[in-house]
Amino acid sequence: MTPLESLQAALAGEHAAIHVYGVLGGRVSVSDAPATAAAVRSAYDTHRARRDQLHTLVRELGGEPVAPAVAYDLTGPATSTEQIESEARGLESRSAAVYAQAVASTVGAPRQWAIDALTDAAVRSLGFAGEPEAYPGLPELN
Amino acid sequence: MPTRRTVLTAAVMAGALAACTAEGAGSDTVPTSTPDFVATKRALAAAAAAVELIDKVTLGHSQRKRALAQTRSIHVAHLELLTLPLAEGSVTSEPHLSPGPPFRGDDRAAYLAVAKEEDLCGQTLRRIAFQAESGQLARVFAGMAAATAQQSVVLRGLL
């Protein structure tokens, strides 16, 4: 995978994350699950910031940033707090794998960006009742 | 006996290390003087230091040993993965470390010390992930760094 391809894949992932967190933010109860609501809000803001950073990185490599899809499917019903957390964990796990690929495919500033994003996704998943792993973002080693 | 996973991952690691030099490309042998080999040794040293500290703080403390079992097992897994390709297949599931004198301090001080060691280990891993010549090796180091960040958060939750 070329550096540009890996960053475009990461950008496509950010588009999906922003959409899904937007949906989750509309479903999570601020009064019943304030910690989860705050975590969803924080994740939404973070992925929006990453999307903007990736736009810049893609353009710096001479690419045209990939556009978001019309819609994205959730993997489950995501109505209870547990289901919302599960959806968020899955999202961060998939994001971590994409970031890890970007680490492998890039050098310099984009690689540093991907290393930071991978670490953040791994830590963020803990806020959604995730379990620590030996190799976040590297499913074949866990 | 090495598990199928450790054999598989050792092959990945050996390939990543060998691929970083033209000399090593296509060879089963691991070059020992490349920047990536040196980086791997630094990662090993960081993981070994983390295990050594955990062994110090848990010596004679069964409760701490339970609390830090996961952190220790993750570093042992990292050591195993990093050691396998360098040791030509000789596998040790536990590092041979001398923990030294026991840690002096209460539980809070113990967990905080281990959390700080996780931060230190993570900084090292992030740095060598950034510098690695092999992209695959960089990916592995970055994953390890992310694991230490998770452990740091979990340990600070014990304080």
Chai-1 contact restraints between the chains, C-beta under 6 A:
chainA,res_idxA,chainB,res_idxB,connection_type,confidence,min_distance_angstrom,max_distance_angstrom,comment,restraint_id
A,A100,B,R139,contact,1.0,0.0,6.0,A-B,restraint_1
A,A100,B,G143,contact,1.0,0.0,6.0,A-B,restraint_2
A,V103,B,A138,contact,1.0,0.0,6.0,A-B,restraint_3
A,V103,B,R139,contact,1.0,0.0,6.0,A-B,restraint_4
A,V103,B,A142,contact,1.0,0.0,6.0,A-B,restraint_5
A,A104,B,G135,contact,1.0,0.0,6.0,A-B,restraint_6
A,A104,B,Q136,contact,1.0,0.0,6.0,A-B,restraint_7
A,A104,B,R139,contact,1.0,0.0,6.0,A-B,restraint_8
A,S105,B,G135,contact,1.0,0.0,6.0,A-B,restraint_9
A,R111,B,F130,contact,1.0,0.0,6.0,A-B,restraint_10
A,Q112,B,F130,contact,1.0,0.0,6.0,A-B,restraint_11
A,I115,B,R126,contact,1.0,0.0,6.0,A-B,restraint_12
A,I115,B,A129,contact,1.0,0.0,6.0,A-B,restraint_13
A,I115,B,A142,contact,1.0,0.0,6.0,A-B,restraint_14
A,L118,B,A142,contact,1.0,0.0,6.0,A-B,restraint_15
A,L118,B,A146,contact,1.0,0.0,6.0,A-B,restraint_16
A,T119,B,A146,contact,1.0,0.0,6.0,A-B,restraint_17
A,T119,B,A149,contact,1.0,0.0,6.0,A-B,restraint_18
A,A122,B,A146,contact,1.0,0.0,6.0,A-B,restraint_19
A,A122,B,Q150,contact,1.0,0.0,6.0,A-B,restraint_20
A,V123,B,A149,contact,1.0,0.0,6.0,A-B,restraint_21
A,V123,B,Q150,contact,1.0,0.0,6.0,A-B,restraint_22
A,V123,B,V153,contact,1.0,0.0,6.0,A-B,restraint_23
A,L126,B,V153,contact,1.0,0.0,6.0,A-B,restraint_24
A,P132,B,Q150,contact,1.0,0.0,6.0,A-B,restraint_25
A,P132,B,V154,contact,1.0,0.0,6.0,A-B,restraint_26
A,A134,B,I74,contact,1.0,0.0,6.0,A-B,restraint_27
A,A134,B,A77,contact,1.0,0.0,6.0,A-B,restraint_28
A,A134,B,A147,contact,1.0,0.0,6.0,A-B,restraint_29
A,Y135,B,G143,contact,1.0,0.0,6.0,A-B,restraint_30
A,P136,B,G143,contact,1.0,0.0,6.0,A-B,restraint_31
A,P136,B,A146,contact,1.0,0.0,6.0,A-B,restraint_32
A,P136,B,A147,contact,1.0,0.0,6.0,A-B,restraint_33
A,G137,B,G143,contact,1.0,0.0,6.0,A-B,restraint_34
A,L138,B,G143,contact,1.0,0.0,6.0,A-B,restraint_35
A,L141,B,T9,contact,1.0,0.0,6.0,A-B,restraint_36
